[in-house]
Amino acid sequence: MNPVFNKPRNCVAARRRPDDDGWSRIHDVSTPMHRPAPTEYAPYYARYIDLVSELDPIAALETQLGEVLAVLRPAPESQGGVRHPPYTWTVKEVVGHVIDTERIFGYRALRFARGDTTPLPGFDEETYTPAGEFDRVPLASLVGEFETVRRSHLALFRHLPAAAWDRGGKANDTAVTVRALAFIMAGHARHHTAILRKRLA
């Protein structure tokens, strides 16, 4: 095993609380509770990881979901197709981009968590976003889609065995761990949420 993906873990006791769907949330006693080391991700992603102050990536993703919904749920449909200079994407396109990126990061995390080290390709957001034609979708539907995608990833991360968090592989020719992907996922959405908050104010 590559030493990059074998980091010591700080563990906490299991915690249970009722989840939104009525199921008990089980946070495994051996879930790693520390931030990814710089060797676990490409330098480019530090800009997103730095936005996540939490030590627990699952807690970060839960908190961040609430932040997104608080900004986007009250937004009127009339604002969805607006481009606020100097930004080139509409509000809906930004939400669609966050959803796309969430799915890709989640797919990478799933593959690596299951021990699949097949190198994965990158993706071009400038191609994906126009192809998504997000402006034809009601803003409320996109917000609901984001919530569904995020909750599916929360379920994935909650149920990972402890060893999975240290696993990793190459995506876009760069080494990354499952732990780092969870932090990047939260930080990426937090980055765009901060911008959307200003645009919708």
N, C-alpha and C positions, 0 to 999 in steps of 0.2 A: 504494500500500500504506500502511495506517495505520502511522505511526511507532511506535505502541505495540508493534507486532509485528515491528519491525525493530531488533533489539538486536545489538550487537557480540558475537562469539563468541570464546571461548577454546578452542582445540582441543588435543587430545592425539594421540599416535601410536596407530595401530590396535593392538588387543590381540586375541589369539586364545587360547582354551583349550577343552578338551573340555567340552561341556555335558552336562546330565543325560541327554539323549536320544542322545548320541553324536555329534551334529553339532558342528561348530566354531562357536563364538560369534564373530561378527565385529562389532567395535565400530568403526563408521566413523570414519575420521580426522577427519572434519569434524563429528562429533556435538558439539553445544554442551555445555560442561562448566561451567556456572555456574547459580546459583540464579535463579529468576524475579524480575524487578523488581516492586515493589509495584503498578506500573501494569498488570501482566499478569493480575491476578486481583482479585476483590472482597475488601474488607477482612475479611469474615467468614472467608475461607479462610486468613488468616494464622495462625490457631490451629493449623491442620494443617501448613502449610508450615514453621512454626517448629519442629515436631517432627522435621524431616528435616535432619540436620546434613551429610549427604553433598552434594558438589557435582555428582555425576553421578547423574541421576535413575534411570538403569537400575541402577546399583549399589545405590541406595536401595531400589528395588523388589525386587531380589534378596535383599538383607539382610533386608528386612521380611518377605518370604515365610518365611524361616527362623525369624524371631521368632514369627510366627503359628503355624506348625506345631509349634514347640517348646512352646507353651502349650496348644494344642488337641488334639494327637494323644494325649497321655497322659490327657486328661480322660475320666472314665467316662461312659457313657451316662446313668447315674442323675443326673448333674449337668446334663444338657442341658436339661431342662424346668424347672429351678429358677429362681425369681425371688429374687434376693438384695436385700432392702430396703436402700436406698430405690429400687432400680432396678425399672422396670416391665416390662422385657422379659426373657424367659428367655435363657439362654445361647444356645440354638439360634436364637432370634429375632435376637439380636445378630449371630451369624454370618451369618444370612440377610440382614440389613440390610447388612452389609459386602459381601456378594456382589452384592446389587442395586446398591449404590452404585458398586462397582467396574465393573460392566457399563455403567452410565450414564456414568461418567467416561470409560471406554474408548471408548464410542460417540461421545461428544463429541470426543475426541481424534482418532478416525478421521476423522470428518467434516471437522474443521478441517484436519487434516494433509493431506487430499486436496484442499484448496482450496475446500471447500464452506462458504460463509459464511452459509448459511441460518440465521436465528435459531432456536435450539432451546429448547424449554420446560423449565421446572423440574420437580421431582417432589416429592411429599409422602410422606416416609418413614413418617408416621403412618398413611397409607393402605396403602402398599406392604407394610409388615411384617405386619399382620394378614392381608392378602389372601394372603400367601405361605404361611400355615399351616405354618411351619417346624417346629413341634413334632411333626408327624407323621413327619418325616424323621429317620432315625438320625443322631446327631451326627457319627459317622465319615464318613457320606456327605456331609454338609454341608462338613466339613473338606476332603474330597477334591474337592468341587465348587469350593471357594475356590481350592485349589491349581491346578486345571485352568484356571479363569478367569484367575488371576494369570499363569500361564505363557503363556497365549495373549496377554496384554497385553505381557509381556516380549518375545515374538516380534515383536509389532507395533512396539514402540518400538525394538528393535534394528535393524529393517530400514528405519526412516524415513530419507529423505534429509535432509541437513543443513538445507535450507531449511524443511522441515516443522515443525521445532521452534519457529520464530519465527511460524508462522501461527496465526491465532486467529479467533474470531468471538464471537457473543453467545449465552450460555446463561443462561436465567432472567433475561433483560434485563441481563446484565452481561458485559462483555468479559473474555475469558480466552484464554490461549495454550495450545498443545499442551504446551509445557514446564511451565507452571504446573499443568496437569491431571495430568501425571505425578507432580509433587511432591505435589499434593493427594491423589492416589490412595494414595501411600505413607503420608502423614501421617494420613489418615483411618483407615486400617487400624491404624496404630501407636497412635493414640488409643484405639481400642476394644480393642486387644490389651492395653494397659496396665491397663485396667479389668477385662478378663477375667482377667488374671493375678492380680489381687487377689481377684476373686470365686472363683476356683478354687483358691486357696492353701489 
